[in-house]
Amino acid sequence: MRTRLTLSFFLFMFCSHYVSAQEVIDRLVAAIDGEPITLSDLNKFAAEQQGLTKAVPLTDRATQNKYLEDLIAQRLLDKEAQSLNLAVTDADVDAYITEVKKQNSFTDKELTQLLEQKGIPATNYRQEIKKEILKSRIVSTVLRKSINITEADIDNYLAEHTELQAQAGTLNVGQGTFSDEEDAKEIKAQCVDGKKLSSLAPAGYRDLGYVRPEDLREEFQAALEGLSENEVSEVINLDGKYTLLQVLDLSDDGIIQDKDLRDKIRNQLFEKQTKERLGKYIAEELPKKYIIEHF
């Protein structure tokens, strides 16, 4: 009876006879349902994760094992996406990048410069975006129905984070900062009918939380005086930077009424649960569906 040679044995025999001593043997390190992961695959993946354009051999065993587990996780997600008929196109990646530029007011040149400063090749950036979109679609298809954030979850979060709790006499203040005075004036004009600075100017926005006006700098105290909920201050000139303040919530009774804050907490808790659920899905559930071998 003929004996079937394993893929790992075949690669070993081939490399032993045909690869010179000066070359790195491209040995098999793992397989998923018989599909091989080679050492060169692992080195290439590690280089991409480090933002390198050229693969560098991994010599430390612990580091090698870490990247191998990450690569296996990625391959498992790819196989699961295929089984669910999920795909990410170049158009999807382009749309994602367009939204990133819009949210941060970046031009193509500014985004390219930022990636260069961080040492991230454009091809690596697109690959990472593709992976994140794929994860998001798997979450939406398989996991979203098992993730639910209740009002009680938000109340518990607020109880644990006392810095977010309103005290009588405090205001929840949002701050928008602009480099151009005309831009600030234009945004102020748009802040009508309860529209929020956070949605109109997200790039320069931050939530100051619940504060006592008397604890703020004098310019802010004066700007906030007399404002009611959702009202926006006049433009404040601070050393060439232009600021708008918006009262998000008046808490004379010490009760948090700000829906935006609760929505923000809801999103944070959802992201946390999603990350935990996805991690469990990759570590515990997917390995039961596919045969993983280490060599």
GILINLIN-V845526 format. One line per field, one symbol per residue. ss: DSSP state (H for helix, E for strand, - for the rest). psi: psi as a letter, one per 20 degrees, with the letter a starting at -180 (. if undefined). A space follows every 50 residues. Layout:
BEGIN
ss: ???
psi: ???
END
This chain:
BEGIN
ss: ------HHHHHHHHHHHH---------EEEEE--EEEEHHHHHHHHHHH- ----------HHHHHHHHHHHHHHHHHHHHHHH------HHHHHHHHHHH HHHH---HHHHHHHHHH----HHHHHHHHHHHHHHHHHHHHHHHHH---- HHHHHHHHHH-HHH-----EEEEEEEEE--HHHHHHHHHH------HHHH -HHHEEEEEEE-HHH--HHHHHHH-------E---EEE--EEEEEEEEEE E-------HHHHHHHHHHHHHHHHHHHHHHHHHHHHHHH--EEE-
psi: pppppqhhgggggghhhiprhiqppmrphrqokipqorhhgghggggghj kqippppphpgggghghghhgggghghghhgghjkqqprhhggghghghg hghjlqrgghgghghghikoqhhhghghggghggghhgghghhhijopor hhggghghhhnhiipqqpjrqopqpppqiphhgghggghimrkjqqhhhh mhhkqqpiapqphiirqhhhghhipiqrpiqqrrpponliqpqqqpohpp lhjjpoiohgghhggggghghghgggggghgghhghhihqoppq.
END
